[in-house]
Amino acid sequence: MIKLERVRTKTAVPSSFRGRTPRNRVIALMKAARRQIAAGQPIKPDIESKWSKTKDQLLRETHNKCAYCESDITTASYGDVEHYRPKSVYWWLAYVYDNYLASCAICNQRFKGAKFEFLGPAIPPPLVLATSTDEELKAFAKVLIPDPLDVDAVAVFEELHRAEGPLIPNPYIDDPEPMFAWEVFEGPREVEVIPNIAFPNSDLIVEACERIYGINRPQLKRRRFERFKFFDTFRKVLDDLPVGAPSRVDVEGMLTSFSKADSEYAGMIRFLEA
């Protein structure tokens, strides 16, 4: 997992996910919740899938990799638009652009689902009552639904994120690389994510990521090993090449490419090459 940068321009962010449109969608959800509360029913939001329009940009930002496991997505599947905070729990964030990232189906569907773990106080839902007025609901939406082009609103949203203390990093907000270390096992031909003891609570973070993202699932550990051995072979080839050899520049270029953001498992390579 590596740090990601969200592009905040009108070209990158679909118009239906900035300005009034996402807020109006959430206001509609809150009005439905108000009716359910007035009828003595539990809140069961009817959330329509609207986020497919964001997928292409999210994939560009992750370089067609899963934001969680860093495996290439688009070679063999379409990938998912993942709600970092699950929409079934944080229903008022269902249309928040800053809650979206690109994920592979295995991390998202097989493992994560609606799971979410944190250490701090939960981000509270809007205080919708049977007596809440439309104006009050609009005021809630203005605070809770940040416009992705509004820097100040995004900063407030990110502070709420940090205060909740998630055990699973959001690579758009958190820098995941200092949280993890990587251990190579030659026998079973695997590379495993382990805690970086220099980072606070890294043991809890790795355990949560194993449960929620499956970051140490067997297939993934073997795939990471293959990538590492490919890198390590080039490193050994470079050591054997004499200075001035015509192919030396090419090998150096290949080695550099392994740690670039668009390379699979760049976080692992960056750690192991240090």
Accessible surface in RSA format (square Angstrom, percent):
REM  Atomic radii and reference values for relative SASA: ProtOr
REM  Chains: A
REM  Algorithm: Lee & Richards
REM  Probe-radius: 1.40
REM  Slices: 20
REM RES _ NUM      All-atoms   Total-Side   Main-Chain    Non-polar    All polar
REM                ABS   REL    ABS   REL    ABS   REL    ABS   REL    ABS   REL
RES MET A   1     8.50   4.4   2.48   1.6   6.02  14.3   2.48   2.1   6.02   8.0
RES ILE A   2     5.91   3.4   4.85   3.6   1.06   2.6   4.85   3.5   1.06   2.9
RES LYS A   3    70.88  34.6  56.14  34.4  14.74  35.1  46.20  41.6  24.68  26.3
RES LEU A   4    10.35   5.8   8.12   5.8   2.23   5.6  10.12   7.1   0.23   0.6
RES GLU A   5   126.72  72.7 118.28  89.5   8.43  20.1  62.71 121.3  64.01  52.3
RES ARG A   6    25.05  10.5   4.68   2.4  20.36  48.5   3.72   5.1  21.33  12.9
RES VAL A   7    62.30  41.0  57.99  52.5   4.31  10.4  62.30  54.1   0.00   0.0
RES ARG A   8    73.30  30.8  48.53  24.7  24.78  59.0  29.39  40.2  43.92  26.6
RES THR A   9    66.59  47.4  61.70  62.6   4.89  11.7  63.03  84.7   3.56   5.4
RES LYS A  10   145.74  71.1 133.55  81.9  12.19  29.0  77.06  69.4  68.68  73.2
RES THR A  11   137.60  97.9 105.20 106.6  32.41  77.2  77.69 104.3  59.92  90.6
RES ALA A  12    11.44  10.5   3.96   6.1   7.48  17.0   6.68   9.4   4.76  12.6
RES VAL A  13     0.13   0.1   0.04   0.0   0.09   0.2   0.04   0.0   0.09   0.2
RES PRO A  14    28.10  20.5  16.51  15.0  11.60  42.2  28.08  23.2   0.03   0.2
RES SER A  15    76.03  64.2  65.86  87.9  10.16  23.4  31.59  67.3  44.44  62.3
RES SER A  16    15.80  13.4  13.18  17.6   2.62   6.0  14.54  31.0   1.27   1.8
RES PHE A  17     1.05   0.5   0.04   0.0   1.01   2.6   0.04   0.0   1.01   2.9
RES ARG A  18    49.81  20.9  45.37  23.1   4.44  10.6   4.40   6.0  45.41  27.5
RES GLY A  19    32.14  39.6   0.00   N/A  32.14  39.6  31.04  85.2   1.10   2.5
RES ARG A  20   197.12  82.8 192.74  98.3   4.38  10.4  63.93  87.4 133.19  80.7
RES THR A  21    53.95  38.4  50.94  51.6   3.01   7.2  23.85  32.0  30.10  45.5
RES PRO A  22     3.41   2.5   3.41   3.1   0.00   0.0   3.41   2.8   0.00   0.0
RES ARG A  23    52.94  22.2  52.94  27.0   0.00   0.0  12.49  17.1  40.45  24.5
RES ASN A  24    84.45  58.2  78.13  75.5   6.32  15.2  24.88  59.9  59.57  57.6
RES ARG A  25    48.54  20.4  41.92  21.4   6.62  15.8  25.67  35.1  22.87  13.9
RES VAL A  26     0.45   0.3   0.45   0.4   0.00   0.0   0.45   0.4   0.00   0.0
RES ILE A  27    16.99   9.7  16.99  12.7   0.00   0.0  16.99  12.2   0.00   0.0
RES ALA A  28    57.67  53.0  49.37  76.2   8.30  18.9  52.97  74.6   4.70  12.5
RES LEU A  29    11.53   6.4  10.33   7.4   1.20   3.0  10.61   7.5   0.91   2.5
RES MET A  30     0.16   0.1   0.16   0.1   0.00   0.0   0.15   0.1   0.01   0.0
RES LYS A  31    61.62  30.1  61.62  37.8   0.00   0.0  20.01  18.0  41.61  44.3
RES ALA A  32    21.44  19.7  20.84  32.2   0.59   1.4  21.07  29.7   0.36   1.0
RES ALA A  33     1.48   1.4   0.66   1.0   0.82   1.9   1.11   1.6   0.37   1.0
RES ARG A  34    47.27  19.8  47.27  24.1   0.00   0.0   9.61  13.1  37.66  22.8
RES ARG A  35   151.66  63.7 143.76  73.3   7.90  18.8  71.92  98.3  79.73  48.3
RES GLN A  36    36.25  20.3  35.32  25.8   0.94   2.2  10.95  23.3  25.30  19.2
RES ILE A  37    56.58  32.2  43.98  32.8  12.60  30.4  45.97  33.1  10.61  28.8
RES ALA A  38    69.50  63.9  34.92  53.9  34.58  78.7  37.83  53.3  31.66  83.9
RES ALA A  39    66.45  61.1  30.35  46.8  36.09  82.1  43.03  60.6  23.41  62.0
RES GLY A  40    70.75  87.2   0.00   N/A  70.75  87.2  37.15 101.9  33.60  75.2
RES GLN A  41    99.93  55.9  91.35  66.8   8.58  20.4  25.09  53.4  74.85  56.8
RES PRO A  42    93.39  68.1  79.98  72.9  13.41  48.7  91.60  75.6   1.78  11.1
RES ILE A  43    65.81  37.4  41.55  31.0  24.26  58.5  41.55  29.9  24.26  65.8
RES LYS A  44   148.63  72.5 138.46  85.0  10.17  24.2  83.99  75.6  64.63  68.8
RES PRO A  45    38.60  28.1  16.69  15.2  21.91  79.6  18.73  15.5  19.87 123.5
RES ASP A  46   119.34  83.6 105.28 104.8  14.06  33.2  39.24  92.4  80.10  79.9
RES ILE A  47    39.44  22.4  13.17   9.8  26.26  63.3  13.17   9.5  26.26  71.3
RES GLU A  48   103.02  59.1  97.68  73.9   5.33  12.7  31.05  60.1  71.96  58.8
RES SER A  49    84.13  71.1  54.65  72.9  29.48  67.9  36.70  78.1  47.43  66.4
RES LYS A  50    78.26  38.2  70.50  43.3   7.75  18.5  28.13  25.3  50.13  53.4
RES TRP A  51    28.03  11.2  28.03  13.6   0.00   0.0  12.34   6.6  15.69  25.5
RES SER A  52    81.32  68.7  68.76  91.8  12.55  28.9  41.16  87.7  40.16  56.3
RES LYS A  53   142.31  69.4 117.63  72.2  24.68  58.8  82.17  74.0  60.14  64.1
RES THR A  54     0.00   0.0   0.00   0.0   0.00   0.0   0.00   0.0   0.00   0.0
RES LYS A  55    48.30  23.6  48.28  29.6   0.02   0.0  22.94  20.6  25.36  27.0
RES ASP A  56    94.83  66.4  90.98  90.6   3.86   9.1  18.12  42.6  76.71  76.5
RES GLN A  57    16.66   9.3  15.95  11.7   0.71   1.7   3.80   8.1  12.85   9.7
RES LEU A  58     0.12   0.1   0.12   0.1   0.00   0.0   0.12   0.1   0.00   0.0
RES LEU A  59    15.16   8.4  15.16  10.8   0.00   0.0  15.16  10.6   0.00   0.0
RES ARG A  60   153.34  64.4 136.26  69.5  17.08  40.7  73.76 100.8  79.58  48.2
RES GLU A  61    15.36   8.8   2.80   2.1  12.56  29.9   9.93  19.2   5.42   4.4
RES THR A  62     1.66   1.2   1.11   1.1   0.55   1.3   1.20   1.6   0.46   0.7
RES HIS A  63    76.31  41.7  60.06  41.7  16.25  41.6  44.41  45.8  31.90  37.1
RES ASN A  64    63.58  43.8  63.52  61.4   0.05   0.1   2.88   6.9  60.70  58.7
RES LYS A  65     6.49   3.2   6.49   4.0   0.00   0.0   6.49   5.8   0.00   0.0
RES CYS A  66     1.07   0.8   0.00   0.0   1.07   2.5   0.00   0.0   1.07   1.2
RES ALA A  67     4.95   4.5   0.00   0.0   4.95  11.3   3.23   4.6   1.71   4.5
RES TYR A  68     2.00   0.9   0.00   0.0   2.00   5.2   0.00   0.0   2.00   2.5
RES CYS A  69     6.91   5.2   0.00   0.0   6.91  16.2   3.36   8.5   3.55   3.8
RES GLU A  70     3.99   2.3   3.99   3.0   0.00   0.0   3.41   6.6   0.59   0.5
RES SER A  71    19.92  16.8  19.92  26.6   0.00   0.0  16.46  35.1   3.46   4.8
RES ASP A  72    56.35  39.5  37.19  37.0  19.16  45.3  17.59  41.4  38.77  38.7
RES ILE A  73     3.76   2.1   0.03   0.0   3.73   9.0   1.90   1.4   1.86   5.1
RES THR A  74    57.64  41.0  36.84  37.4  20.80  49.6  25.67  34.5  31.97  48.3
RES THR A  75   122.64  87.2  87.25  88.5  35.39  84.3  74.71 100.3  47.93  72.5
RES ALA A  76    99.43  91.4  60.41  93.2  39.02  88.8  70.76  99.6  28.67  76.0
RES SER A  77    55.27  46.7  39.72  53.0  15.55  35.8  41.57  88.5  13.70  19.2
RES TYR A  78   189.95  88.7 183.63 104.5   6.32  16.5 138.69 104.2  51.26  63.2
RES GLY A  79     7.74   9.6   0.00   N/A   7.74   9.6   0.57   1.6   7.18  16.1
RES ASP A  80    25.45  17.8  21.32  21.2   4.13   9.8   8.75  20.6  16.71  16.7
RES VAL A  81    15.99  10.5   2.64   2.4  13.35  32.2   2.64   2.3  13.35  36.2
RES GLU A  82     4.77   2.7   4.28   3.2   0.49   1.2   0.49   1.0   4.28   3.5
RES HIS A  83     9.50   5.2   6.88   4.8   2.61   6.7   4.04   4.2   5.46   6.4
RES TYR A  84     0.81   0.4   0.81   0.5   0.00   0.0   0.81   0.6   0.00   0.0
RES ARG A  85     0.87   0.4   0.87   0.4   0.00   0.0   0.00   0.0   0.87   0.5
RES PRO A  86     5.20   3.8   2.49   2.3   2.71   9.8   5.20   4.3   0.00   0.0
RES LYS A  87    75.49  36.8  74.36  45.6   1.13   2.7  32.37  29.1  43.12  45.9
RES SER A  88    81.30  68.7  48.23  64.4  33.07  76.2  53.49 113.9  27.81  39.0
RES VAL A  89    84.50  55.6  72.05  65.2  12.45  30.0  75.82  65.9   8.68  23.6
RES TYR A  90     8.12   3.8   8.09   4.6   0.04   0.1   5.77   4.3   2.35   2.9
RES TRP A  91    18.64   7.5  18.64   9.0   0.00   0.0   9.34   5.0   9.30  15.1
RES TRP A  92     8.57   3.4   8.57   4.1   0.00   0.0   8.29   4.4   0.27   0.4
RES LEU A  93     3.11   1.7   3.06   2.2   0.05   0.1   3.11   2.2   0.00   0.0
RES ALA A  94     0.00   0.0   0.00   0.0   0.00   0.0   0.00   0.0   0.00   0.0
RES TYR A  95     7.66   3.6   7.39   4.2   0.27   0.7   1.37   1.0   6.29   7.8
RES VAL A  96     0.92   0.6   0.02   0.0   0.90   2.2   0.92   0.8   0.00   0.0
RES TYR A  97     1.36   0.6   0.05   0.0   1.32   3.4   0.05   0.0   1.32   1.6
RES ASP A  98     5.48   3.8   3.56   3.5   1.92   4.5   0.33   0.8   5.15   5.1
RES ASN A  99     1.54   1.1   0.66   0.6   0.88   2.1   0.88   2.1   0.66   0.6
RES TYR A 100     0.50   0.2   0.00   0.0   0.50   1.3   0.07   0.1   0.43   0.5
RES LEU A 101     0.62   0.3   0.62   0.4   0.00   0.0   0.62   0.4   0.00   0.0
RES ALA A 102     0.83   0.8   0.72   1.1   0.11   0.2   0.83   1.2   0.00   0.0
RES SER A 103     0.00   0.0   0.00   0.0   0.00   0.0   0.00   0.0   0.00   0.0
RES CYS A 104    14.14  10.7  14.14  15.8   0.00   0.0  12.63  32.0   1.51   1.6
RES ALA A 105    38.17  35.1  35.37  54.6   2.80   6.4  35.54  50.0   2.63   7.0
RES ILE A 106    78.59  44.7  77.30  57.6   1.29   3.1  78.59  56.6   0.00   0.0
RES CYS A 107     0.00   0.0   0.00   0.0   0.00   0.0   0.00   0.0   0.00   0.0
RES ASN A 108    22.94  15.8  22.28  21.5   0.66   1.6   0.04   0.1  22.90  22.1
RES GLN A 109   121.88  68.2  94.21  68.8  27.67  65.9  37.73  80.3  84.16  63.8
RES ARG A 110   154.77  65.0 121.21  61.8  33.56  79.9  50.68  69.3 104.09  63.1
RES PHE A 111    41.03  20.5  38.34  23.7   2.69   7.0  39.70  24.1   1.33   3.8
RES LYS A 112     0.11   0.1   0.07   0.0   0.05   0.1   0.00   0.0   0.11   0.1
RES GLY A 113    42.77  52.7   0.00   N/A  42.77  52.7  33.31  91.4   9.47  21.2
RES ALA A 114    56.02  51.5  39.25  60.6  16.77  38.1  40.55  57.1  15.47  41.0
RES LYS A 115    88.38  43.1  82.76  50.8   5.63  13.4  65.12  58.6  23.26  24.8
RES PHE A 116    28.99  14.5   5.13   3.2  23.86  62.1   5.13   3.1  23.86  68.3
RES GLU A 117    47.89  27.5  44.17  33.4   3.73   8.9  27.38  53.0  20.51  16.7
RES PHE A 118    70.56  35.3  46.58  28.9  23.97  62.4  46.58  28.2  23.97  68.6
RES LEU A 119   101.66  56.6  67.27  48.1  34.39  86.4  69.86  49.1  31.80  85.6
RES GLY A 120    23.81  29.4   0.00   N/A  23.81  29.4  15.80  43.4   8.01  17.9
RES PRO A 121   106.38  77.5  90.36  82.4  16.02  58.2 102.40  84.5   3.97  24.7
RES ALA A 122    54.02  49.7  36.82  56.8  17.21  39.1  36.82  51.8  17.21  45.6
RES ILE A 123    10.56   6.0   5.81   4.3   4.75  11.5   7.85   5.7   2.71   7.4
RES PRO A 124    85.95  62.6  81.93  74.7   4.03  14.6  85.32  70.4   0.63   3.9
RES PRO A 125    75.58  55.1  65.39  59.6  10.19  37.0  65.43  54.0  10.15  63.1
RES PRO A 126    10.85   7.9   0.13   0.1  10.72  39.0   3.69   3.0   7.16  44.5
RES LEU A 127   124.20  69.2 118.15  84.5   6.05  15.2 120.43  84.6   3.77  10.1
RES VAL A 128    10.97   7.2   1.07   1.0   9.90  23.9   1.07   0.9   9.90  26.9
RES LEU A 129    88.05  49.0  88.00  63.0   0.05   0.1  88.05  61.8   0.00   0.0
RES ALA A 130    48.61  44.7  28.16  43.5  20.45  46.5  28.16  39.7  20.45  54.2
RES THR A 131   114.01  81.1  91.72  93.0  22.29  53.1  83.35 111.9  30.67  46.4
RES SER A 132     9.10   7.7   3.01   4.0   6.09  14.0   1.65   3.5   7.45  10.4
RES THR A 133    71.59  50.9  65.96  66.9   5.63  13.4  68.50  92.0   3.09   4.7
RES ASP A 134    58.84  41.2  54.67  54.4   4.17   9.9  15.99  37.6  42.85  42.7
RES GLU A 135   116.99  67.2 111.88  84.6   5.11  12.2  59.81 115.7  57.18  46.7
RES GLU A 136    86.64  49.7  83.25  63.0   3.39   8.1  33.33  64.5  53.31  43.5
RES LEU A 137     0.00   0.0   0.00   0.0   0.00   0.0   0.00   0.0   0.00   0.0
RES LYS A 138    97.99  47.8  93.20  57.2   4.79  11.4  49.47  44.5  48.52  51.7
RES ALA A 139    56.53  52.0  48.23  74.4   8.31  18.9  55.45  78.1   1.09   2.9
RES PHE A 140    57.46  28.7  57.08  35.4   0.39   1.0  57.46  34.8   0.00   0.0
RES ALA A 141     0.77   0.7   0.62   1.0   0.15   0.3   0.77   1.1   0.00   0.0
RES LYS A 142   141.54  69.0 132.95  81.6   8.59  20.4  75.80  68.2  65.74  70.0
RES VAL A 143   104.84  69.0  87.21  79.0  17.63  42.5  92.89  80.7  11.95  32.4
RES LEU A 144    25.53  14.2  21.92  15.7   3.60   9.1  23.11  16.2   2.42   6.5
RES ILE A 145     1.23   0.7   1.23   0.9   0.00   0.0   1.23   0.9   0.00   0.0
RES PRO A 146     5.08   3.7   2.30   2.1   2.78  10.1   2.88   2.4   2.19  13.6
RES ASP A 147    26.25  18.4  24.16  24.0   2.09   5.0   7.09  16.7  19.17  19.1
RES PRO A 148     0.81   0.6   0.72   0.7   0.09   0.3   0.72   0.6   0.09   0.6
RES LEU A 149    56.38  31.4  31.00  22.2  25.38  63.8  33.63  23.6  22.75  61.2
RES ASP A 150    60.53  42.4  53.42  53.2   7.11  16.8  16.56  39.0  43.98  43.9
RES VAL A 151   114.44  75.3 109.20  98.9   5.24  12.6 110.16  95.7   4.28  11.6
RES ASP A 152   111.38  78.0 108.34 107.8   3.04   7.2  31.18  73.4  80.20  80.0
RES ALA A 153    23.42  21.5  13.78  21.3   9.64  21.9  20.72  29.2   2.71   7.2
RES VAL A 154     8.89   5.9   8.88   8.0   0.02   0.0   8.89   7.7   0.00   0.0
RES ALA A 155    49.83  45.8  44.98  69.4   4.85  11.0  48.99  69.0   0.84   2.2
RES VAL A 156    82.82  54.5  80.23  72.6   2.60   6.3  82.53  71.7   0.29   0.8
RES PHE A 157     9.27   4.6   7.81   4.8   1.47   3.8   8.88   5.4   0.39   1.1
RES GLU A 158    34.20  19.6  34.20  25.9   0.00   0.0   0.41   0.8  33.79  27.6
RES GLU A 159   103.21  59.3 100.74  76.2   2.47   5.9  46.54  90.0  56.66  46.3
RES LEU A 160    61.01  34.0  59.33  42.4   1.69   4.2  59.84  42.0   1.17   3.2
RES HIS A 161     0.98   0.5   0.98   0.7   0.00   0.0   0.24   0.3   0.73   0.9
RES ARG A 162   114.69  48.2  95.07  48.5  19.62  46.7  51.20  70.0  63.49  38.5
RES ALA A 163    62.80  57.7  41.68  64.3  21.12  48.0  54.33  76.5   8.47  22.4
RES GLU A 164     0.58   0.3   0.16   0.1   0.42   1.0   0.25   0.5   0.33   0.3
RES GLY A 165    22.00  27.1   0.00   N/A  22.00  27.1  21.30  58.5   0.70   1.6
RES PRO A 166    24.71  18.0   6.55   6.0  18.16  66.0   6.55   5.4  18.16 112.9
RES LEU A 167    16.86   9.4  16.56  11.8   0.30   0.7  16.86  11.8   0.00   0.0
RES ILE A 168     0.00   0.0   0.00   0.0   0.00   0.0   0.00   0.0   0.00   0.0
RES PRO A 169     3.83   2.8   0.66   0.6   3.18  11.5   3.77   3.1   0.06   0.4
RES ASN A 170     2.18   1.5   2.18   2.1   0.00   0.0   0.00   0.0   2.18   2.1
RES PRO A 171     0.00   0.0   0.00   0.0   0.00   0.0   0.00   0.0   0.00   0.0
RES TYR A 172    16.31   7.6   4.34   2.5  11.97  31.1   4.34   3.3  11.97  14.8
RES ILE A 173    16.71   9.5   3.84   2.9  12.87  31.0   5.69   4.1  11.02  29.9
RES ASP A 174    27.21  19.1  22.40  22.3   4.81  11.4   8.76  20.6  18.46  18.4
RES ASP A 175    67.28  47.1  58.52  58.2   8.76  20.7  21.57  50.8  45.71  45.6
RES PRO A 176     0.00   0.0   0.00   0.0   0.00   0.0   0.00   0.0   0.00   0.0
RES GLU A 177    52.94  30.4  40.43  30.6  12.51  29.8  21.92  42.4  31.02  25.3
RES PRO A 178    58.85  42.9  50.52  46.1   8.33  30.3  58.06  47.9   0.79   4.9
RES MET A 179    16.72   8.7  16.72  11.1   0.00   0.0  16.53  14.1   0.19   0.3
RES PHE A 180     5.07   2.5   4.67   2.9   0.41   1.1   4.67   2.8   0.41   1.2
RES ALA A 181     9.48   8.7   9.48  14.6   0.00   0.0   9.48  13.4   0.00   0.0
RES TRP A 182    23.19   9.3  15.59   7.5   7.60  17.9  11.29   6.0  11.90  19.3
RES GLU A 183    73.49  42.2  70.81  53.6   2.68   6.4  20.60  39.8  52.89  43.2
RES VAL A 184    40.72  26.8  17.82  16.1  22.90  55.2  17.82  15.5  22.90  62.1
RES PHE A 185    69.99  35.0  66.58  41.2   3.42   8.9  69.99  42.4   0.00   0.0
RES GLU A 186   101.81  58.5  88.28  66.8  13.53  32.2  59.43 114.9  42.39  34.6
RES GLY A 187    69.94  86.3   0.00   N/A  69.94  86.3  41.17 113.0  28.78  64.4
RES PRO A 188    80.10  58.4  56.19  51.2  23.91  86.9  69.46  57.3  10.64  66.2
RES ARG A 189   130.33  54.7 129.93  66.2   0.40   1.0  47.46  64.9  82.87  50.2
RES GLU A 190    27.95  16.0  27.95  21.1   0.00   0.0   0.10   0.2  27.85  22.7
RES VAL A 191     0.00   0.0   0.00   0.0   0.00   0.0   0.00   0.0   0.00   0.0
RES GLU A 192    46.01  26.4  46.01  34.8   0.00   0.0   1.21   2.3  44.79  36.6
RES VAL A 193     4.21   2.8   2.98   2.7   1.24   3.0   2.98   2.6   1.24   3.4
RES ILE A 194    49.89  28.4  49.43  36.8   0.46   1.1  49.89  35.9   0.00   0.0
RES PRO A 195    46.32  33.8  39.98  36.4   6.35  23.1  39.98  33.0   6.35  39.5
RES ASN A 196    35.83  24.7  34.38  33.2   1.45   3.5   1.88   4.5  33.95  32.8
RES ILE A 197   168.43  95.8 139.21 103.7  29.22  70.4 142.24 102.4  26.19  71.1
RES ALA A 198    92.87  85.4  54.45  84.0  38.42  87.4  65.65  92.4  27.22  72.1
RES PHE A 199    60.40  30.2  55.83  34.6   4.57  11.9  57.26  34.7   3.15   9.0
RES PRO A 200    99.29  72.4  84.52  77.0  14.77  53.7  96.72  79.9   2.57  16.0
RES ASN A 201    72.51  50.0  60.32  58.3  12.18  29.3   4.59  11.1  67.92  65.6
RES SER A 202     4.96   4.2   3.76   5.0   1.20   2.8   0.00   0.0   4.96   6.9
RES ASP A 203    74.40  52.1  73.75  73.4   0.65   1.5  25.76  60.6  48.64  48.5
RES LEU A 204    66.81  37.2  65.80  47.1   1.01   2.5  66.49  46.7   0.32   0.9
RES ILE A 205    12.35   7.0  12.35   9.2   0.00   0.0  12.35   8.9   0.00   0.0
RES VAL A 206     5.87   3.9   5.87   5.3   0.00   0.0   5.87   5.1   0.00   0.0
RES GLU A 207    81.32  46.7  80.25  60.7   1.07   2.5  25.85  50.0  55.47  45.3
RES ALA A 208     0.00   0.0   0.00   0.0   0.00   0.0   0.00   0.0   0.00   0.0
RES CYS A 209     0.00   0.0   0.00   0.0   0.00   0.0   0.00   0.0   0.00   0.0
RES GLU A 210    64.27  36.9  55.46  42.0   8.81  21.0  17.17  33.2  47.11  38.5
RES ARG A 211   121.36  51.0 106.18  54.1  15.18  36.1  71.04  97.1  50.31  30.5
RES ILE A 212     0.00   0.0   0.00   0.0   0.00   0.0   0.00   0.0   0.00   0.0
RES TYR A 213     0.00   0.0   0.00   0.0   0.00   0.0   0.00   0.0   0.00   0.0
RES GLY A 214     2.52   3.1   0.00   N/A   2.52   3.1   2.52   6.9   0.00   0.0
RES ILE A 215     6.88   3.9   6.88   5.1   0.00   0.0   6.88   5.0   0.00   0.0
RES ASN A 216    20.47  14.1   8.77   8.5  11.70  28.2  10.41  25.1  10.06   9.7
RES ARG A 217    18.94   8.0  11.69   6.0   7.25  17.3  10.26  14.0   8.68   5.3
RES PRO A 218    72.41  52.8  72.41  66.0   0.00   0.0  72.41  59.8   0.00   0.0
RES GLN A 219    94.10  52.6  88.33  64.6   5.77  13.7  49.52 105.4  44.58  33.8
RES LEU A 220     7.35   4.1   4.06   2.9   3.29   8.3   7.15   5.0   0.20   0.5
RES LYS A 221    30.25  14.8  30.25  18.6   0.00   0.0   0.86   0.8  29.39  31.3
RES ARG A 222   111.23  46.7 110.49  56.3   0.74   1.8  41.78  57.1  69.46  42.1
RES ARG A 223    93.36  39.2  91.50  46.6   1.86   4.4  34.95  47.8  58.41  35.4
RES ARG A 224     3.87   1.6   3.87   2.0   0.00   0.0   0.57   0.8   3.31   2.0
RES PHE A 225     0.89   0.4   0.89   0.6   0.00   0.0   0.89   0.5   0.00   0.0
RES GLU A 226    94.87  54.5  85.85  65.0   9.01  21.5  31.69  61.3  63.18  51.6
RES ARG A 227    46.80  19.7  45.25  23.1   1.55   3.7   2.93   4.0  43.87  26.6
RES PHE A 228    16.30   8.2  16.30  10.1   0.00   0.0  16.30   9.9   0.00   0.0
RES LYS A 229    52.26  25.5  52.01  31.9   0.25   0.6  34.82  31.3  17.44  18.6
RES PHE A 230    96.24  48.1  90.46  56.0   5.78  15.0  95.15  57.7   1.08   3.1
RES PHE A 231     3.77   1.9   3.77   2.3   0.00   0.0   3.77   2.3   0.00   0.0
RES ASP A 232    16.00  11.2  16.00  15.9   0.00   0.0   0.57   1.3  15.43  15.4
RES THR A 233    73.87  52.5  72.48  73.5   1.39   3.3  51.46  69.1  22.41  33.9
RES PHE A 234    42.57  21.3  42.32  26.2   0.25   0.7  42.57  25.8   0.00   0.0
RES ARG A 235    74.76  31.4  74.73  38.1   0.03   0.1  37.39  51.1  37.37  22.6
RES LYS A 236   114.74  56.0 113.66  69.7   1.08   2.6  75.80  68.2  38.94  41.5
RES VAL A 237    63.01  41.5  61.44  55.6   1.57   3.8  62.90  54.7   0.11   0.3
RES LEU A 238    27.63  15.4  27.54  19.7   0.09   0.2  27.54  19.3   0.09   0.3
RES ASP A 239   112.95  79.1  79.74  79.4  33.21  78.5  28.52  67.1  84.44  84.2
RES ASP A 240   122.15  85.6  92.16  91.7  30.00  70.9  31.36  73.8  90.79  90.5
RES LEU A 241    39.88  22.2  33.17  23.7   6.71  16.9  33.30  23.4   6.58  17.7
RES PRO A 242    91.13  66.4  79.14  72.1  11.99  43.6  91.13  75.2   0.00   0.0
RES VAL A 243   140.71  92.6 114.81 103.9  25.90  62.4 114.81  99.8  25.90  70.2
RES GLY A 244    67.40  83.1   0.00   N/A  67.40  83.1  39.98 109.7  27.42  61.4
RES ALA A 245    16.42  15.1   6.98  10.8   9.44  21.5  12.02  16.9   4.40  11.7
RES PRO A 246   132.38  96.5 105.31  96.0  27.06  98.4 117.81  97.3  14.57  90.5
RES SER A 247    49.03  41.4  46.96  62.7   2.07   4.8  38.15  81.2  10.87  15.2
RES ARG A 248    54.61  22.9  54.61  27.8   0.00   0.0  11.06  15.1  43.54  26.4
RES VAL A 249   110.26  72.6 108.08  97.8   2.18   5.3 108.08  93.9   2.18   5.9
RES ASP A 250    99.73  69.9  91.74  91.3   7.99  18.9  30.18  71.0  69.55  69.4
RES VAL A 251    14.08   9.3  13.65  12.4   0.43   1.0  14.08  12.2   0.00   0.0
RES GLU A 252    72.28  41.5  70.12  53.0   2.17   5.2  24.93  48.2  47.35  38.7
RES GLY A 253    40.41  49.8   0.00   N/A  40.41  49.8  33.64  92.3   6.76  15.1
RES MET A 254    74.61  38.6  72.60  48.0   2.01   4.8  39.94  34.0  34.67  45.9
RES LEU A 255    21.20  11.8  20.38  14.6   0.83   2.1  20.69  14.5   0.51   1.4
RES THR A 256    77.53  55.1  70.56  71.5   6.98  16.6  51.15  68.7  26.39  39.9
RES SER A 257    39.52  33.4  37.71  50.3   1.81   4.2  30.89  65.8   8.63  12.1
RES PHE A 258     1.38   0.7   1.38   0.9   0.00   0.0   1.38   0.8   0.00   0.0
RES SER A 259    22.22  18.8  18.62  24.8   3.61   8.3   2.65   5.6  19.57  27.4
RES LYS A 260   113.24  55.2 107.88  66.2   5.37  12.8  58.03  52.2  55.21  58.8
RES ALA A 261    36.23  33.3  31.52  48.6   4.72  10.7  31.52  44.4   4.72  12.5
RES ASP A 262    90.73  63.6  70.87  70.5  19.86  47.0  18.87  44.4  71.86  71.7
RES SER A 263     9.90   8.4   3.97   5.3   5.93  13.7   9.90  21.1   0.00   0.0
RES GLU A 264    27.35  15.7  24.18  18.3   3.16   7.5   9.51  18.4  17.83  14.6
RES TYR A 265     4.13   1.9   3.23   1.8   0.90   2.3   2.49   1.9   1.65   2.0
RES ALA A 266     0.00   0.0   0.00   0.0   0.00   0.0   0.00   0.0   0.00   0.0
RES GLY A 267     3.42   4.2   0.00   N/A   3.42   4.2   0.73   2.0   2.69   6.0
RES MET A 268     0.00   0.0   0.00   0.0   0.00   0.0   0.00   0.0   0.00   0.0
RES ILE A 269     0.00   0.0   0.00   0.0   0.00   0.0   0.00   0.0   0.00   0.0
RES ARG A 270    74.32  31.2  65.80  33.5   8.52  20.3  28.89  39.5  45.42  27.5
RES PHE A 271    83.65  41.9  70.45  43.6  13.20  34.3  76.81  46.6   6.84  19.6
RES LEU A 272    36.64  20.4  19.36  13.9  17.28  43.4  21.97  15.4  14.67  39.5
RES GLU A 273    76.09  43.7  50.32  38.1  25.77  61.3  16.40  31.7  59.68  48.7
RES ALA A 274   117.55 108.1  48.12  74.3  69.43 157.9  84.65 119.2  32.90  87.2
END  Absolute sums over single chains surface
CHAIN  1 A    13404.0      11080.0       2324.0       7928.9       5475.1
END  Absolute sums over all chains
TOTAL         13404.0      11080.0       2324.0       7928.9       5475.1
